[in-house]
Amino acid sequence: MIDERGLRHDGRRFDELRPIRMQVGVLANATGSALVEYGRTKVLAAVYGPREPFQKFMTLPDRAILRVRYHMAPFSTSERKSPTPSRREVELSKVIREALEDIVLSSEYPRTVIDVFVEVLQADGGTRVAGVTAASLALADAGVPMKGLVAGVAVGKVGGVLVLDVDEVEDSMGEADMPVAGAPDLGLVTLFQLNGVLTEEEVERGFSMAWGAIERIVSMEKEVLRRKFEAVGEEV
Amino acid sequence: MGRAVHGTIVVPGERLDSKVEGKHPYTLELGGARIATVVGLLSRRDDKHVFINIKGVYVPEVGHVVIGLVESIGATSWHVDINAPYEAILPAQDFLGRPFNPAVDDLARYLRPGDYIKARVTLFDKTRNPILSVQGEGLGRVVNGIVVDISPSKIARVIGKRRSMANMIEEKTGCTLFPTVNGRVHIECPSRELEVIAVMALKIVEAEAHTVGLTERIARFIEEERARRGV
């Protein structure tokens, strides 16, 4: 998986991100939306609300409920994926919600719900972390007050080497996968998972690689938001 | 093509100077620092630095005059969408201005779903839904004209300083504008063509709210559109 020059199967260095593209305001009917690409992974996020839920019993008296649905489109994988939410999708919905809950100022909108739909259009590894990044951008685009922007990236271990931003091939062939998300402006880690085995030293080194990348991704998010509102003439 | 922006664009999580004026919850004190919580514009106004949110949700306040869309009819009230996260309630006895008897009065005779009303928020504290009243001058059912939805955070720009933008659009189109804080503008025009031009002008104001020289651009746009359409 790592060649003699130390390059990965797609030619990246061990600490190199895939090309990242971001767009905000891609859906007219949503309050806020974003499309994020980590290489071949494409994730669309749409935010609706804060709004009154259809089922009023779901509300909380002191804050808004953040509802997140992570879903992989049937065409997102090489083999058709059943559109029924799988156990993994239910879990990732929870994980992404928890990665955002500490950031959103939900107490400003009691008795309401903020719906975040994370739809994976094309899966090539790192969909949950790309989903966190897309959801964060979509929330900012929706005007939902947030303490800061969140981004995510996964670090993996492939052929005994820690690598940044693992794709599908590295994820399936690698020894470990460690998705991390957080808000660098707050110094807050909001998602930290580990699948596989890493030593304590590897976790520390992997985390520091991930955090550096998260800082860069959040800078990109800021730039995309600024560009959108500076280039308003294009919308008319 | 982009346009020059009226200040600096600030994004959520960015630190602001402690002297910057901004509304809660769009700015927040966090860990001893002042931060922006939404995308906004940092600009200078009368020797002060102010933060104006570009994005944001309308939250009702007592005293606000709003334009509401009747959504459904209840037993003793109408349920009204006021473009907020909370559905408003217009009690029947307030609208009728007299005691109301559900056995005798049919609410659908007065307001039906799809009707617009101008109303004042009389009660609201986030623990219960806003209560509206149509008692007051200029309030009640919207009979003529159309209602345009724009982002609530852009309403201030539609009105302009000392109502400069609204006055200019009214003068150039011959329409009357009634903008409300919840992001709706009631427009009454002498003709359908002028109505279309006024709506287009409002949509440009919404999209370019934070750019420089907007009033002049809108004035020019209306003049050009009128000449092009021959009205």
Interface residues (C-beta under 8 A of the other chain):
Chain A: T31 G32 G49 P50 R51 E52 P61 A64 L105 E108 Y109 P110 R111 T112 A140 D141 A142 G143 V144 P145 M146 K147 G148 L149 A183 D185 L186 V218 E221 K222 L225 R226 F229 E230 A231 V232 G233 E234 E235 V236
Chain B: M1 G2 R3 V5 I9 V11 P12 G13 E14 P25 Y26 L28 L30 G31 I35 T37 V38 V39 L41 N53 I54 K55 G56 V57 V59 P85 Y86 E87 K126 T127 S153 K203 I204 A207 E208 A209 H210 T211
